[in-house]
């Protein structure tokens, strides 16, 4: 069923003269198209998702068999939106009224409002919103190779590991890969920043500037305000250029504000849908930096399809960075080795101690199978 997401596409459909039945009009202001639509009776099965309909048009469409899905003017999000969020959208009003007044903060509180928890209409709107996010993300990525970078949200901007994560994102982005992260602070922000930066000089300057506000706690406003200032020169002139940096966060983790160093932000209400969507799109592999419970969850979500894959199935790489962390602090690597033993998965899981080794696994002649699991060097 063709989706019409722009007024130009709607004009083309109307000009073609073909029946409108079966079309999906998503999040469009139909005010200036009312006369043309009122003249059409072939709208049985037409679906209108949100948007704006002038007086009389909704009645005309409904009585002729169209389905018109309403929205809630009090909701802080547009559930039918056809594009990803921009950082400026999510942080609108930050400077004037503080973080709590931004659409991002209001959407979080709406998602957690106990009075709305059992409202079937609100539940429906959230579900439609998340489906719209997935659709918009697919449209933007357009089958481009995506590498996921996972890591802890608590990593400070003044930590040397932050600079290394940014260098990782930059190297992956320059290799032609789209860098996708969980869209939050810490290692995720660093990887998105690296992918977005046009060159190593501007990246180094950005990392140095960001050190002034190391973490988002206790003041999200100061953390985000500085980031938006640092982002501005990095994206100047980027309009029309290929996507390199994507954030996929969730309002489920209200304590993690979204980072701004992305070409687009796909933010979800459901963390389960968001996690599955993020990992499913990482067709070029996943790099896992040091992290805790959330990162461990992502490791095994990425490992599960590798474990069950058929022997002749093409498998992406899963690369853990930080030998001591993943063998001693959070001993995930031994479990991965045990799962991989005797399976094709064994040739696709790697433990390395430096981000440059992770880049090599993912970018060295991607048309050939990568080397087998890296042997872990002795812990210091």
Secondary structure, DSSP 8 states (H G I E B T S, - for coil): --EE-SHHHHHHHHHHT---TT-EEES-B-GGGHHHHHT----TT-EEESSB--TTHHHHHHHTT-EEE---TTSSS-TT--S-B-HHHHTTTHHHH-GGGSHHHHHHHHHH-GGGTT-HHHHHHHHHHHHHHHHHHHHHHTT--EEEEE--TT--TTSHHHHHHHHHHHHHHHTT-EEEE---STHHHHHHHHHH-SSHHHHHHHHHHHTTS--SSS-HHHHHHHHHHHHHHHHTT-TTS---EEE--BTTSTTS---S--SEE--BS-HHHHHHHHHHT-TT-EEE-S--HHHHHHHHHHHHHHHH--TTS----EEEE-HHIIIIIT--HHHHHHHHTTSGGGGTEEEESSHHHHHHHHHS-TTS------------
